Amino acid sequence: ALADLLRKHPNLKFTVRSGNYPVFENEIRENRCDIYVGYPPAYVPPDLHLDEITLPTPLIVCAKEHPLLKEASVSLNEAIRYPIITSALPAWYVDWAKHQLGYTQSAFPVEQLSVLEADSIPMTVEIVKNSSALTAALPTDLMNELSSGDLRKIKLVNWPAIMPGCIITKLGKSHTPGETLFGEALRNQVKSEISLRRSF
């Protein structure tokens, strides 16, 4: 979304940082961060504003000769027998995994869902290409690897096509023209990503 926005408005200036919502909550409140885009947190304080958006779920991928590719579809229980590399686990995914694995009120071994937390997509891709690890990423982040066949999609049973997302800003704060343009570009990009996701 930023790349498209900057092609159309090359004089706009942004600082982009990655991290989980708790890292940015106080920064938004103190006007040190304007916008958070990501997974919805369990709670948003009343002085912040949450705008819900729908995001495409990532593809679950593995190396081109992974044993799981012998199966037409794979359950989560089968998938977690292999190392999984993710960014921080969103709450919706943990809830989905609990349901898939049959957990209700009992303690849930969330550590099974991720053996390595990594924010670097290039590093994650290299590890997955050269190991039995699995990861999840959007098609646009993996186009070269998917096109070359170095990474292959795994069909995970009951894996949803869309997931909840959000934009969080400070309640009552006026948006700059750049923030407004970014919001529009983001929503257009999300529509494009959802359409692309359906083709895989």
Helices and strands as residue ranges (DSSP letters): H 2-8, H 21-29, E 36-38, E 48-56, E 59-63, G 67-70, H 76-79, E 84-86, H 91-101, G 110-113, E 116-117, H 121-129, E 134-137, G 139-141, H 143-148, E 151-154, E 162-170, H 177-198
